[in-house]
Amino acid sequence: MVRSLAGWDRYFRWNKAIAEVVFSRQAAGTPVYLDLEEEILEAIRDMAEPDATEPGATLPKVVKDTLVLNNEISRVFAGHLQRLELWRDRRTLDPPPTLALLSMLSLAAESMHTGNGMKPNNFYGRLAELLDLNDQKLHWVKSAYRQKVNKRAVSAILWDSLNDWLEMLEGNRGLPTVFALKHAHIGFPLSQALVRQTDRKRFGDLFALNSLPPRSSLPAQESLASSQLPLRPAHAAVVCSIFCTVSSVVIPASVAMLAPRWIASRFFPRRPSKCLSSALCRSP
């Protein structure tokens, strides 16, 4: 396992590229997600490591090279937590040293709908695939991610760094979107990856069809009451497959988060191509 300065230098090139591509100044005032779709990954790769042929496979390797995978659970994320503490002490507006790690976790959440014999809600199984971990090493990573440091879960410490950074920037590089209303540890990456960018753009259909005034608030528990969330057919199956575990919380909360920020003139009411209720009814 390479945890040399060269390994960290490589990690920080990706970390910086993620900050520049995902949280660019063009995102000012709008909710931003670590939703690394193919074109986003390619843009990050072009800035961080142009010679990398498969950015979706390279990023997990880059992150893995900074993990301490031995028998000490407390050391797995030690490098990231130590650098995060230094970042907080400096009170800098530079990106936190966690973005590449968080992006890798989002990739795991994003791949939960793929096959390979695992249940769609098996986040840690997807994580093991991305990082090429055996059962023992997956146990170390899972335990380290969920353990508490100073009475706070490591998962929360890592993900809060992203929200805190965006808040310090006062929305100039996007508005924070990380939350975990339920499933405290895996809820964070799911909040970033479960609803794809193309679907978020169509939330205007939901708001317009339900006569929601622009910049209105919408409680998360009510945001799917009408069951009119428009989804692409391919994504409807994904939502159905994990609805019973996490999406019943994450999707409504995602909708509720965007509701106060939508502007009616940007959306054109039309009949949804597929609504959540019908998708669920036809789900096996």
N, C-alpha and C positions, 0 to 999 in steps of 0.2 A: 504494500500500500504506500503510495507516494504522498507524503504530507510535508514535503520540502517547501522552501520558499518559492521555488519554481511552480510547484503545484498551487500554492496560494496566489501567485501572480496570475496564473492562468484563470483561476477562479474569479479574481477581481476584474479581469478583462470582461468576462461574461456578466458579472454583477453590474459593471458600469454600462455595458451595452443594453442590458435589460432596462436599466433606469432611463437611458436615452430613448429607447424605442417605445417601451410600453408607457412610461410616464413622461412623455415629452411635454413641452410647453404648449403644444397644440391641444392637449387634454385639459387645459385649465378650466376649472369650473364644472367639469363633467365627471360622473362616476367612472373610475378606471378599475379594470380587473386584470389579474394575472392570468388571462385566458390566452394561452400560447398556441394559437392556431398556426397552421403551416407557414403562412406568409409572414407572420410575426416572428416565428422561430428563424426563418431564413434571413430576415432583416437583422436580427440579433447576431446570428452567425456571421453575417457579412462584416459586422463591425468588430466582433470579438475574435473570431478565428476563421478567416475566409477560406482556409484550406480544408475545413471540416466538411465532409460530404453529407453527413446526416445529423443536422443540428438536434433533432429530437432524441438521438442516441448519444450524442456527444455531451450535451448538458448534464445528464445523469452521471456520466463518467467523470466529468469535471468536478461535480459535487462530491461524488464518492471518494475522490482522491483527497478530500479535506476531512473526511470522517475518520474517527479513531475506532476501528472495529476490532477490539480485543475483548477480553473478559470483564472490562470495567465499564459498566453501563454509564456511569457518570461522565466518562470521557468521550462518548460518541460525538456529541456536539460541543465539546469543550472549546475548540478553536473558534467556532462561531459565537458562542456565548461570551468568551473573553474579548473578542473583537467588537462585539455588540456593546459590551460594557464600556470599552474605551471610546466608542463612537458616542455613547450617551454622555460620558464625562466631558468630551470636547464640545458638546452642544453645537455641533456643526450641521449645516444644511446639506452636506454631501449625502449621497444615498447610504442607507444602512448596509452593513456587510452581510445581510441575510437574503437579499433579493434572489440570488441564484439558487440558494437552498429552497426558498419558498416557491420559486418557479418549478423546481423539480417536483415538489410535493403537489403542486397544481397539475403537473403532467400526469402524475399517478391518479389523481381524482378524475382527470379528463379521460383517462383510458379505462375507467370502470365499466364502460358499456361494451368493451371488446370481449371477445370470446375466450379461447384458451382454457376452457373447462372450469373457469372460476365463476362464482356468482357475481352479478353486476355490482353488488354492494361491498365487495371484498377489496377495500382500499389498500390494506397492508399486503395483500397478495400482489396487487398491481405494483406496489412500491418495491417488493422483492424482485419482480421481473425487471423493472427499470434499472435497479442497482445491481442486479445479478447476485442476490444474497441467498445463502442457504438458510435453513430453518434457524440455526443458532444465531447467525448474524442478524437475521430479521428480528429475532427476539430482542437482541441488544438494541437495535434501532427503535423498535416499537416501545420498549421499556424506557429508553432514554427520552423519547419524544413525549411520553406521558408522565414521566417522573416530575416531582416538584422540587423547585429550587427557591428557597426563601418563601415557602408556602404558595408559590405560583407554578403552574404547569409549564414545562419548557415549551410546549406547543403554543401557549398563550404568549409567553415572553417573545418567542420568535415572530409570531404573526403580528403582535402589537407594534413591533418596530416599524412595520410598513405603514400602518395607520398613523402612528405617531409622526413619522417623517412627513407624510402628506399633510397632516394637520399643522406641523411647524411651517410648512411652505404655504399655508393659508389657501390651499386649493389651486395654486399656480401651476401645479403639475398633475392635477386631477384630485378628485374627492375620494376619501377612503371608503372601501366597500367590504372589508373583511369583518365577518361576524360568525358566531357559532351559537345559535339559540339553543341548539340541541346537539348531542354527539360532540361534546366539547373539543375533542382533539381532531377528528376528521372533518368536523363541521367547517373549520377554517378553510382548508383547500377546496372543499365542496362549494363554499360560497363564491369562489372564484371561477370554478370550472363547470358547474352543473348546467348553467344557462349560457348558451353560446352567444357570441356577439351578434350574430345575425338574428337570433331570436330576441335579444334584448332590444334591438332596433324596432321590433314589431310590437313591443309593449304598448305603443301608441294605439294600436287597434283595441287593446283591452280597455285603455282609458277612454278612448273616444266612444266606443260602443256602450260604455256604461255611464256616459255623460259626465265624466270626471273633469271638473274645471282645471285649467292649467295651474301648475304649482300647488295642487291640493295634496293633503296628507292622506295616507291610506293605511290603516292598521294592518299589520302582516297577517293576522288571523282572518281578516276579511278580504284580502286581496285576491283570493281565488273563489270567492263566494259565487260569482256569476259563472264560473267555469268556462270562461271565454278566452283563455290564454292561447293565442295563435302559435302553433309550433310547426316546424317542418316535419313531414312524415317520418323521416329517419330519426329525428330527435324525440318524437312522440313515443316511440317504442322504448327509448332509453328512459324517459321519464316514467313510463309505466313500470319498467322493470325494477326501479328502485324507489318508487313512490312510497311503499310501505315503511321505508326505513328513514330516509333523510330528505327526500325532495318535498315532502309535505310541509317541511319547515323552511327549507332553503329557498325553494321557488317563490312561495308567498312573500318571504322576507325580501327577496331580490326585487320583486314587483313593488313592494311597499317602499323600498329604498329609492326607486327610480321615480315614483309617482310625483313627489314634490318638485322634480326637476324637469318634467316634460313640458314642452311648449306645443300647444295645439296646432299651430301653423306648420309644424314639421311633419305632421302625420295626416294621412288621408283615410278617414273611416271607410272600411270595406268589410265585407263578410269574411271572417277568419277562414283560412284554408283548412284548419283542423283545430278543434277545441279540446281542452284537456279532458272534459267529462266524457266525450265520445271516445277519446283515445283510451281512457281507463276502462270504459265499458267493454271495449273490444279486446282489451288486453287478456291474454291467456292466464 
